[in-house]
Amino acid sequence: MKSLNDYRELTEEYLQHVISVPAGDGAGLAESMRYSLLAGGKRIRPVLSLAFCDSLGGDIGAALPAACALELIHTYSLIHDDLPCMDDDVLRRGKPTNHVVYGECTATLAGDALQSLAFETLLSSPLPSECLVRCTKILAEAAGYQGMCRGQFLDMAGEGCILSTEQLTEINNCKTGALLSAACAIGTVAGGGNETQIRAASRFGRLLGLAFQIRDDVLDVISTDAELGKTVGSDVQEKKNTYMSLLGLEGCNAEIEALTASAVSVLEENFPQTEFLAELARSLAKRNH
């Protein structure tokens, strides 16, 4: 299997060319899309997708457009999440958020356009047609009203309320976990995995997503703006429901450790090459940004 840097470099190179900036009046929208898409980030979703494909001996070159489609969806969600009507954030990945630079209207349209471009990109993949249909369905379900958008809605609806751990987990399984789960499943489909492996990959993504979100909640308290690349302490200021407020630091760390161990077990029980993905899961559990 390739290294983390290899998967990231493949992703970055592809993303550099996925949006062309037209001449004339339409350039502003494309520039806004590129601003957020190329602002950096961990590229965890495409990395997961490529790594699962690679672990099964699949063609990661053929899977690359599908993997990058996940990053397009993720970027659109960040642009919309930062809007004044949502979290009203001014910093993302160490840079001013999209609406701060380009205005609310353009930022909203940039998110919309990135969503459509994600499916256009996925369907440009040379993967077999039956594989493309399966991957498209997985991505659409993960991004839509039963997945990521549902999580965003529940998150906003829960503001001002005191939620239980179970309610918060339901939000985060949709808001964060759905797209991570889709990334793993899409990579497995692209790699020719069987139904048991596709379900296992999806399960791994859900566990990873929950651990990832809990770590995010921890970092919002213990990190700095410079380390995290976005405004810290905003959860407390906005009185958001977080795992830190429910479990405390010790409880969060214990939960992250348990979820990561479960995710690694799912890998080892279902996939032939697990070292890279297991190490990635462990490193994400300890990340500081």
Legacy VTK file of the C-alpha trace (Angstrom):
# vtk DataFile Version 3.0
C-alpha trace
ASCII
DATASET POLYDATA
POINTS 289 float
0.000 0.000 0.000
1.030 3.623 -0.502
1.810 6.084 2.299
-0.380 8.845 3.712
1.621 11.432 1.783
1.191 9.442 -1.447
-2.597 9.387 -1.100
-2.667 13.079 -0.209
-0.454 14.055 -3.129
-2.676 12.141 -5.559
-5.687 13.932 -4.111
-4.127 17.395 -4.182
-2.951 17.003 -7.762
-6.399 15.925 -8.931
-8.186 18.705 -7.036
-5.914 21.351 -8.561
-7.489 20.679 -11.964
-11.081 19.791 -11.105
-12.343 23.409 -11.269
-11.498 25.579 -14.256
-11.880 29.343 -13.924
-13.789 30.730 -16.934
-13.122 34.112 -18.436
-15.663 36.860 -17.863
-18.338 37.372 -15.274
-18.526 33.743 -14.114
-14.960 33.700 -12.808
-15.922 34.844 -9.308
-17.937 31.731 -8.546
-15.184 29.355 -9.685
-12.583 31.345 -7.744
-14.727 31.098 -4.625
-15.020 27.325 -5.068
-11.270 26.943 -5.552
-10.536 29.174 -2.562
-12.130 26.741 -0.124
-11.318 23.523 -1.977
-7.592 24.275 -2.177
-7.226 25.825 1.274
-5.580 22.688 2.620
-6.990 20.254 5.126
-6.252 16.666 6.074
-8.038 15.141 3.035
-9.088 12.280 5.303
-12.101 11.247 3.220
-10.284 10.717 -0.098
-7.359 9.145 1.752
-9.694 6.623 3.386
-11.370 5.860 0.088
-8.083 5.302 -1.746
-6.622 3.262 1.115
-9.593 0.881 1.271
-9.418 0.417 -2.491
-5.668 -0.169 -2.266
-6.018 -2.654 0.592
-8.106 -4.874 -1.687
-5.719 -4.590 -4.636
-7.977 -2.209 -6.571
-6.961 0.416 -9.114
-6.581 3.622 -7.088
-6.133 5.660 -10.271
-9.604 4.636 -11.400
-10.962 5.289 -7.898
-9.386 8.756 -7.601
-12.314 10.767 -9.071
-14.731 9.048 -6.689
-12.397 9.705 -3.769
-12.070 13.386 -4.691
-15.843 13.687 -5.042
-15.992 13.091 -1.296
-13.712 16.075 -0.708
-15.933 18.259 -2.904
-18.962 17.350 -0.797
-17.011 17.910 2.403
-15.811 21.337 1.255
-19.319 22.410 0.280
-20.533 21.400 3.740
-17.818 23.478 5.418
-18.686 26.573 3.380
-22.342 26.271 4.315
-21.564 25.364 7.927
-19.570 28.594 8.319
-22.341 30.859 6.959
-23.882 33.475 9.271
-27.196 31.594 9.256
-25.413 28.464 10.532
-22.311 28.691 12.778
-21.217 32.163 11.604
-17.500 31.303 11.687
-14.845 33.651 10.355
-11.853 31.275 10.270
-11.431 27.922 8.499
-8.160 26.056 7.862
-6.272 29.096 9.078
-7.869 31.441 6.518
-10.941 33.725 6.477
-14.057 31.718 5.706
-15.528 31.810 2.222
-18.364 34.226 2.959
-15.969 36.649 4.648
-13.938 36.851 1.435
-16.613 36.508 -1.251
-19.869 37.411 0.463
-22.803 35.269 1.599
-24.462 34.920 -1.790
-21.351 33.749 -3.628
-20.361 31.445 -0.762
-23.787 29.806 -0.791
-23.627 29.293 -4.550
-20.058 27.984 -4.297
-21.275 25.304 -1.909
-24.179 24.435 -4.204
-21.871 24.195 -7.212
-19.344 22.020 -5.374
-22.131 19.589 -4.496
-23.148 19.180 -8.150
-19.518 19.016 -9.248
-18.954 16.143 -6.823
-21.355 13.905 -8.726
-20.063 15.069 -12.094
-16.556 14.187 -10.903
-17.520 10.803 -9.504
-19.273 9.846 -12.727
-16.163 10.735 -14.756
-14.332 7.819 -13.155
-13.291 4.889 -15.398
-14.672 2.431 -12.844
-17.189 -0.126 -14.205
-20.689 1.281 -14.611
-22.251 -0.944 -11.952
-19.571 0.210 -9.521
-20.234 3.862 -10.364
-23.967 3.440 -9.757
-23.278 1.894 -6.334
-20.771 4.613 -5.387
-23.120 7.393 -6.528
-25.947 5.991 -4.413
-23.686 5.701 -1.366
-22.502 9.291 -1.726
-25.983 10.708 -2.355
-27.425 8.966 0.701
-24.531 10.054 2.916
-24.776 13.705 1.845
-28.552 14.022 1.832
-31.524 14.350 4.133
-30.832 11.079 5.944
-27.113 11.732 6.262
-24.962 14.831 6.545
-27.770 17.360 5.963
-29.898 15.629 8.585
-27.031 15.898 11.038
-26.682 19.615 10.310
-30.419 20.108 10.786
-30.489 18.212 14.094
-27.450 20.145 15.273
-29.129 23.484 14.585
-32.445 22.306 16.044
-30.671 21.209 19.211
-29.211 24.631 19.945
-30.487 25.989 23.232
-31.520 22.499 24.366
-29.736 20.082 26.653
-29.158 16.885 24.694
-28.326 13.419 25.953
-25.223 11.532 24.851
-27.453 9.365 22.654
-28.978 12.400 20.932
-25.575 13.979 20.384
-24.267 10.718 18.958
-27.190 10.558 16.528
-26.317 14.058 15.301
-22.655 13.263 14.835
-23.261 9.879 13.197
-25.033 11.865 10.486
-23.078 15.127 10.444
-19.554 13.656 10.541
-19.876 9.888 10.413
-22.044 9.566 7.300
-19.465 10.982 4.893
-16.545 9.156 6.534
-18.538 5.938 6.352
-19.310 6.625 2.691
-15.625 7.216 1.976
-14.692 3.809 3.337
-17.582 2.055 1.585
-16.883 3.735 -1.768
-13.232 2.711 -1.588
-14.258 -0.853 -0.841
-16.710 -0.939 -3.732
-14.040 0.503 -6.047
-11.588 -2.136 -4.854
-13.972 -5.005 -5.609
-14.867 -5.816 -2.012
-17.712 -8.162 -1.160
-20.899 -7.177 0.677
-19.511 -8.172 4.078
-16.460 -5.985 3.490
-18.581 -3.048 2.310
-20.644 -3.237 5.506
-17.474 -3.565 7.591
-15.878 -0.563 5.887
-19.008 1.471 6.565
-18.928 0.402 10.212
-15.262 1.373 10.485
-16.103 4.815 9.082
-18.904 5.342 11.593
-16.668 4.428 14.532
-13.858 6.585 13.183
-16.278 9.464 12.607
-17.537 9.411 16.173
-14.011 9.281 17.596
-13.065 12.110 15.217
-15.941 14.309 16.412
-15.241 13.693 20.083
-11.603 14.648 19.480
-12.856 17.798 17.697
-14.879 18.702 20.793
-11.814 18.176 22.966
-9.624 20.319 20.709
-12.185 23.136 20.743
-11.421 23.430 24.457
-7.700 22.625 24.780
-6.281 23.876 21.460
-5.553 27.342 20.021
-6.740 29.138 16.876
-3.271 28.770 15.348
-3.051 25.023 16.027
-6.600 24.225 14.949
-6.866 26.584 11.979
-10.281 27.792 13.113
-11.772 29.679 16.025
-11.539 27.684 19.244
-13.942 28.064 22.143
-16.857 28.750 19.816
-18.769 25.710 21.095
-18.759 27.109 24.630
-19.572 30.648 23.480
-22.539 29.432 21.429
-23.619 27.007 24.184
-23.470 24.062 21.822
-23.949 20.508 23.005
-20.574 18.764 22.988
-19.046 15.581 24.338
-16.778 17.707 26.532
-19.786 19.217 28.272
-21.365 15.778 28.697
-18.386 13.535 29.451
-15.512 15.793 30.472
-11.940 15.429 29.249
-11.253 12.076 30.897
-14.511 10.586 29.653
-13.900 11.884 26.111
-10.409 10.391 25.998
-11.693 7.024 27.205
-14.459 7.027 24.593
-12.056 7.956 21.788
-9.764 5.096 22.803
-12.625 2.575 22.902
-14.075 3.661 19.549
-10.657 3.524 17.883
-9.996 0.036 19.253
-13.372 -1.143 17.934
-12.639 0.362 14.517
-9.290 -1.426 14.320
-10.951 -4.703 15.278
-13.454 -4.312 12.435
-10.541 -3.855 10.031
-8.579 -6.843 11.242
-11.603 -9.129 11.028
-12.512 -8.220 7.448
-9.556 -6.936 5.411
-6.261 -8.480 4.291
-4.068 -5.377 4.686
-4.899 -3.290 7.728
-1.661 -1.710 8.989
-2.038 1.646 7.230
-5.717 2.114 8.072
-5.237 1.000 11.688
-2.360 3.433 12.158
-4.376 6.219 10.536
-7.234 5.602 12.983
-4.837 5.722 15.933
-3.161 8.907 14.704
-6.504 10.678 14.214
-7.440 9.815 17.795
-4.386 11.761 19.010
-4.335 14.623 16.489
-3.844 18.191 17.664
-5.483 19.966 14.702
LINES 1 290
289 0 1 2 3 4 5 6 7 8 9 10 11 12 13 14 15 16 17 18 19 20 21 22 23 24 25 26 27 28 29 30 31 32 33 34 35 36 37 38 39 40 41 42 43 44 45 46 47 48 49 50 51 52 53 54 55 56 57 58 59 60 61 62 63 64 65 66 67 68 69 70 71 72 73 74 75 76 77 78 79 80 81 82 83 84 85 86 87 88 89 90 91 92 93 94 95 96 97 98 99 100 101 102 103 104 105 106 107 108 109 110 111 112 113 114 115 116 117 118 119 120 121 122 123 124 125 126 127 128 129 130 131 132 133 134 135 136 137 138 139 140 141 142 143 144 145 146 147 148 149 150 151 152 153 154 155 156 157 158 159 160 161 162 163 164 165 166 167 168 169 170 171 172 173 174 175 176 177 178 179 180 181 182 183 184 185 186 187 188 189 190 191 192 193 194 195 196 197 198 199 200 201 202 203 204 205 206 207 208 209 210 211 212 213 214 215 216 217 218 219 220 221 222 223 224 225 226 227 228 229 230 231 232 233 234 235 236 237 238 239 240 241 242 243 244 245 246 247 248 249 250 251 252 253 254 255 256 257 258 259 260 261 262 263 264 265 266 267 268 269 270 271 272 273 274 275 276 277 278 279 280 281 282 283 284 285 286 287 288
